[in-house]
Amino acid sequence: MADGDAPRRQPWPLGRFLKTAAFYSPLAKLTGASRPDPGAAVAARRAAAAAADASPASSVAAAATDGGGGGGSVANVVLVTGAAGGVGKRVVGRLLRTRPDLTVRALVRDGDVAAATWAGAGVDVDGAIAAGRLEVVVSDLWNLRAPFFDRLAAVVSATGTKVGPASGDTPSREKYYQGITFYPPVIVEATPQTVEYDGVKALADGLGQWVPPPAEEQLELLPVAGDAAAAVWGALDDVVMGGVSESEMRVGSADGGDALTFTGTVRVANSGGFASARTVGFETPANVGGYDGIVLRVRGDGNRYKFILRCDGKWDGISHCHSFDTVAGEWADVRIPFGAFNTVFRAKTLSDGAAVNPRRITAVQLMLSKFEYDGALNPAFTPGPFAMDVARIAAYRAAAPRPPVIHVGTGGTTRLLRRDEFPDLAAQPPAVRMNDALGRIMEWKLAGEDALRASGFPTLIVRPCALTEEPPRGYRGLAVGQGDNMTGKVSRDDVATVIVDALAAVGRRRRGGGGGGEGGGARGVASLTGGVTFELATVPEGTEGDVGSWEELLAKLEKDGETEGKRTYGPFPFVPQ
């Protein structure tokens, strides 16, 4: 056939059309054919995993293997940097009082000074150390080592540049900590660049270097070995619309391993151009709620394939599709988050269509097609023979979240970069007004925040307004904002309370396998999949705020993708030039 010539029309294979219709017909059961129910099998596997997970032996094994850091022990350590500072010492004390399940690893530069500080805040330092509840690490952010991250459940980053009144202060820094009367400040020790950026970035780098990626749980959605594995799959090719392509799902791969092989020939004659294998409809919808997506283990041939889920139980209804490329002869794991599926109807995208319902999967399909979506061509498509081995079809999720980082920032951090919004510097907090005199402190604070945001770890950045030693007001006394627009003041005790409450789920093992798998109880920063940044201040005396608990506060917050991710005032990650 010459280039540009259309393929000649070929005889339509009526026999294969009838075979397809018979396989998927509800009347097929009348023939006595025995077919597994994949959804019921998924439910049985979840129940078995839940029973094993709840057993005493499993709990002991989990305690020996769970953990964000190395060491092979349960992850129950909260690393607190700046642990002897105004907020840090309160976080240490509150964790020791309220979380007997956690160990506090306090990073300080002077152990004796830190111990005296904690004792002054009511902590039984010797008792906490003897009980294994408190570990004192004398070092700094520029000398981090792998053992600092052992058994890590979370990090509270409360390190800040040491600033004091130019006129001097008392040994206990009373002028600095009171936060009400303004005293012209100076940098007392290391520069803001060294502390706010170099030190915080060293922490982020340490997390990346010494905290391994979380383990992954998988739940088999469809088996790939044995005759029963192929029994639920049928050929659904373009023969149903007059084409002549053909395919089948075979048991066993080219090298004899446990796998299914989706193979056949795609032909574009008769206006065709696709071959697919589709399961029969699941009598019991497969419930993989609580998982993050679908993982396929495949060895392809260089073609781009589609993986398709159906959730509405209809034969010709809405489907959820994801295209993926393969490399000829190479095995690869293809992870498809549920949010990455396109909702389509007959390959046309539905912009307002319902998303995948992982609790109700009613059919699965693999396809090689000339077309992508909305009439676009598959850029990797080549007609002719094809073959792809499939060694795994499963739902996946992280067995435990990565250790979250809660960072204490400062309200006003971005305002010098948003001068068009804040032209009157005299109305801004002192650190904003005196940014240059204080070594560009606010700019370096933003750079440190961004270093944590870019780390890949769940990050909660709390930006309190002017910190004071005033009595706590509680949640009803707090105002919460996002966008770095708030001014005012807030008690260090209230900030520490919010931080510790945000750690609610940290150190409490995620139970895998059974049930919905989506957890319950108090929601903490460990439930975040990205970053969140917010500001705190107190409401005026005699009034109440609109949050009464950490859960209510968290419900009000948008993730950084909706706030910091849309910034126009500077690049990400930001580093002062």
HELIX and SHEET records of a PDB file:
HELIX    1   1 LEU A   14  TYR A   24  1                                  11    
HELIX    2   2 PRO A   26  THR A   31  5                                   6    
HELIX    3   3 PRO A   38  ALA A   54  1                                  17    
HELIX    4   4 PRO A   56  THR A   65  1                                  10    
HELIX    5   5 GLY A   88  THR A   98  1                                  11    
HELIX    6   6 GLY A  111  GLY A  120  1                                  10    
HELIX    7   7 VAL A  125  ALA A  130  1                                   6    
HELIX    8   8 LEU A  141  ASN A  143  5                                   3    
HELIX    9   9 ALA A  146  PHE A  149  5                                   4    
HELIX   10  10 GLU A  174  GLN A  178  1                                   5    
HELIX   11  11 PRO A  192  PRO A  192  1                                   1    
HELIX   12  12 GLN A  193  GLY A  199  3                                   7    
HELIX   13  13 VAL A  200  TRP A  210  1                                  11    
HELIX   14  14 ASP A  227  ALA A  231  1                                   5    
HELIX   15  15 ASP A  238  MET A  241  5                                   4    
HELIX   16  16 ALA A  269  SER A  271  5                                   3    
HELIX   17  17 PHE A  338  ALA A  340  5                                   3    
HELIX   18  18 ARG A  415  ARG A  418  5                                   4    
HELIX   19  19 LEU A  425  ALA A  427  5                                   3    
HELIX   20  20 PRO A  430  ARG A  433  1                                   4    
HELIX   21  21 ILE A  441  ARG A  453  1                                  13    
HELIX   22  22 TYR A  475  GLY A  477  5                                   3    
HELIX   23  23 ARG A  492  ALA A  502  1                                  11    
HELIX   24  24 VAL A  525  SER A  527  5                                   3    
HELIX   25  25 TRP A  550  ALA A  555  1                                   6    
HELIX   26  26 ASP A  560  GLU A  562  5                                   3    
HELIX   27  27 GLU A  564  LYS A  566  5                                   3    
SHEET    1   A 8 LEU A 134  VAL A 138  0                                        
SHEET    2   A 8 THR A 103  VAL A 108  1                                        
SHEET    3   A 8 VAL A  77  THR A  81  1                                        
SHEET    4   A 8 LEU A 152  SER A 157  1                                        
SHEET    5   A 8 VAL A 405  VAL A 408  1                                        
SHEET    6   A 8 THR A 459  PRO A 464  1                                        
SHEET    7   A 8 GLY A 531  THR A 538  1                                        
SHEET    8   A 8 LEU A 478  GLY A 481 -1                                        
SHEET    1   B 2 VAL A 163  PRO A 165  0                                        
SHEET    2   B 2 PRO A 185  ILE A 187 -1                                        
SHEET    1   C 4 GLU A 216  LEU A 222  0                                        
SHEET    2   C 4 GLY A 384  ALA A 398 -1                                        
SHEET    3   C 4 LEU A 260  VAL A 266 -1                                        
SHEET    4   C 4 GLU A 246  VAL A 251 -1                                        
SHEET    1   D 4 GLU A 216  LEU A 222  0                                        
SHEET    2   D 4 GLY A 384  ALA A 398 -1                                        
SHEET    3   D 4 GLY A 293  ARG A 299 -1                                        
SHEET    4   D 4 TRP A 331  PRO A 337 -1                                        
SHEET    1   E 7 TRP A 233  ALA A 235  0                                        
SHEET    2   E 7 PHE A 274  THR A 279 -1                                        
SHEET    3   E 7 ALA A 363  SER A 369 -1                                        
SHEET    4   E 7 ARG A 304  ARG A 310 -1                                        
SHEET    5   E 7 SER A 319  ASP A 325 -1                                        
SHEET    6   E 7 ASN A 342  PHE A 345 -1                                        
SHEET    7   E 7 LYS A 348  THR A 349 -1                                        
SHEET    1   F 2 ALA A 466  THR A 468  0                                        
SHEET    2   F 2 LYS A 489  SER A 491  1                                        
END                                                                             
